[in-house]
Amino acid sequence: MTARVGTAIAGAKAEVVIGSPYFVPGKPGMNGLRAAIDNDVRIEVITNSLASNDEPYASAAYGRYRVDMLKMGVDL
């Protein structure tokens, strides 16, 4: 996740909606998402399916974070 996205999430007051076919939060992104949720910010991530993605490696990388995002309360 880029620094600009992280800054936007950190400044959110109520809701963040992320739409990206290549979303891979990484450890810094997960920390940012968790901090936002801890501050009562609703997080929604919209991605495309593995079948419709032209970058299977991005989908595989994203897949490693799905369960943890769901557990912390991110809407996928």
Residue frames relative to the residue before (quaternion, step in Angstrom):
aa qw qx qy qz dx dy dz
M 1.0000 0.0000 0.0000 0.0000 0.00 0.00 0.00
T 0.4511 -0.7109 0.4740 0.2575 3.56 -0.94 0.86
A 0.6472 -0.5229 0.3888 0.3957 3.55 -1.25 0.42
R 0.6298 0.5439 -0.3433 0.4356 3.61 1.01 -0.74
V 0.6512 0.4906 -0.3151 0.4858 3.58 0.99 -0.79
G 0.6424 0.5295 -0.3191 0.4530 3.57 0.95 -0.84
T 0.6448 0.5119 -0.3109 0.4749 3.58 1.02 -0.81
A 0.6507 0.5131 -0.3145 0.4630 3.58 0.97 -0.83
I 0.6526 0.5004 -0.3152 0.4737 3.59 0.96 -0.83
A 0.6610 0.5208 -0.3085 0.4435 3.58 0.92 -0.89
G 0.7235 0.4366 -0.2439 0.4759 3.59 1.11 -0.63
A 0.4635 0.6988 -0.4390 0.3226 3.58 1.27 -0.09
K 0.3007 -0.7695 0.5445 0.1450 3.54 -1.08 0.82
A 0.8368 0.1452 -0.0487 0.5257 3.60 0.99 -0.73
E 0.8271 -0.0418 0.1031 0.5509 3.59 0.84 -0.93
V 0.0788 -0.7461 0.6587 0.0578 3.53 -1.24 0.66
V 0.0581 -0.7619 0.6447 0.0229 3.56 -0.92 0.97
I 0.0837 -0.7917 0.6052 0.0005 3.55 -0.67 1.17
G 0.0213 -0.7823 0.6225 -0.0127 3.55 -0.81 1.03
S 0.2870 0.7487 -0.5484 0.2373 3.57 -0.53 1.18
P 0.3884 -0.7149 0.5216 0.2568 3.60 -0.90 0.83
Y 0.7509 0.3677 -0.1896 0.5148 3.59 1.25 -0.35
F 0.2638 0.8051 -0.4973 0.1867 3.60 1.12 0.55
V 0.1329 0.7327 -0.6550 0.1280 3.56 -0.79 1.15
P 0.2814 -0.8299 0.4515 0.1679 3.61 -0.12 1.22
G 0.2361 -0.7674 0.5581 0.2096 3.59 0.95 -0.74
K 0.7176 -0.4446 0.3101 0.4372 3.56 -1.28 0.09
P 0.6637 0.4886 -0.3348 0.4569 3.66 0.84 -0.80
G 0.6542 0.5152 -0.3136 0.4563 3.58 1.00 -0.79
M 0.6357 0.5180 -0.3266 0.4699 3.56 1.01 -0.79
N 0.6373 0.5171 -0.3282 0.4677 3.58 1.00 -0.77
G 0.6580 0.5102 -0.3027 0.4638 3.57 1.01 -0.80
L 0.6410 0.5113 -0.3186 0.4756 3.56 0.99 -0.83
R 0.6542 0.5169 -0.3070 0.4589 3.57 0.94 -0.90
A 0.6529 0.5099 -0.3142 0.4637 3.59 0.94 -0.86
A 0.6493 0.5107 -0.3218 0.4627 3.58 0.96 -0.81
I 0.6596 0.4973 -0.3087 0.4716 3.59 0.91 -0.88
D 0.6309 0.5295 -0.3266 0.4636 3.59 1.04 -0.75
N 0.6961 0.4135 -0.2546 0.5288 3.59 1.25 -0.45
D 0.5564 -0.6596 0.3534 0.3611 3.57 1.25 0.56
V 0.4068 0.6613 -0.5107 0.3693 3.57 1.05 0.79
R 0.3517 -0.7217 0.5597 0.2056 3.57 -0.85 1.00
I 0.1264 -0.7919 0.5961 0.0400 3.59 -0.89 1.00
E 0.0056 -0.7715 0.6360 -0.0178 3.55 -0.92 0.98
V 0.0950 -0.7812 0.6163 0.0302 3.56 -0.89 0.99
I 0.0992 -0.7857 0.6104 0.0163 3.55 -0.82 1.07
T 0.0709 0.7841 -0.6104 0.0869 3.56 -0.68 1.12
N 0.4965 -0.6225 0.4891 0.3560 3.53 -1.25 0.15
S 0.6201 -0.5677 0.3965 0.3688 3.55 -1.26 0.33
L 0.6561 -0.4829 0.3965 0.4232 3.55 -1.28 0.30
A 0.6601 0.5338 -0.3107 0.4275 3.59 0.94 -0.86
S 0.7570 0.3623 -0.2093 0.5019 3.60 1.07 -0.63
N 0.5567 0.6103 -0.3910 0.4059 3.60 1.26 0.04
D 0.3510 -0.7476 0.5261 0.2026 3.57 -0.92 0.89
E 0.7034 0.3673 -0.2454 0.5569 3.59 1.33 0.03
P 0.1876 -0.8282 0.5156 0.1137 3.62 0.18 1.21
Y 0.6058 0.5572 -0.3681 0.4325 3.62 1.09 -0.55
A 0.6180 0.5218 -0.3437 0.4772 3.60 1.07 -0.67
S 0.6507 0.5042 -0.3181 0.4702 3.59 0.96 -0.82
A 0.6490 0.5100 -0.3208 0.4645 3.57 0.97 -0.79
A 0.6532 0.5046 -0.3124 0.4702 3.59 0.97 -0.83
Y 0.6411 0.5153 -0.3112 0.4760 3.58 0.99 -0.85
G 0.6322 0.5803 -0.3235 0.3986 3.57 0.97 -0.88
R 0.6028 0.5750 -0.3521 0.4265 3.59 1.12 -0.61
Y 0.7307 0.4312 -0.2262 0.4785 3.60 1.17 -0.54
R 0.4671 0.7348 -0.4200 0.2559 3.59 1.21 -0.39
V 0.6931 0.4749 -0.2957 0.4545 3.60 0.71 -1.02
D 0.6656 0.5002 -0.3084 0.4601 3.59 0.91 -0.88
M 0.6394 0.5075 -0.3370 0.4692 3.60 1.01 -0.74
L 0.6451 0.5153 -0.3214 0.4636 3.58 0.95 -0.82
K 0.6549 0.5221 -0.3085 0.4509 3.58 0.95 -0.88
M 0.7115 0.4399 -0.2741 0.4744 3.60 1.00 -0.70
G 0.6348 -0.5867 0.3116 0.3947 3.57 1.26 -0.07
V 0.4078 0.6853 -0.4936 0.3472 3.59 1.23 0.32
D 0.3318 -0.7152 0.5785 0.2093 3.57 -0.99 0.84
L 0.0892 -0.8027 0.5893 0.0226 3.57 -0.69 1.12
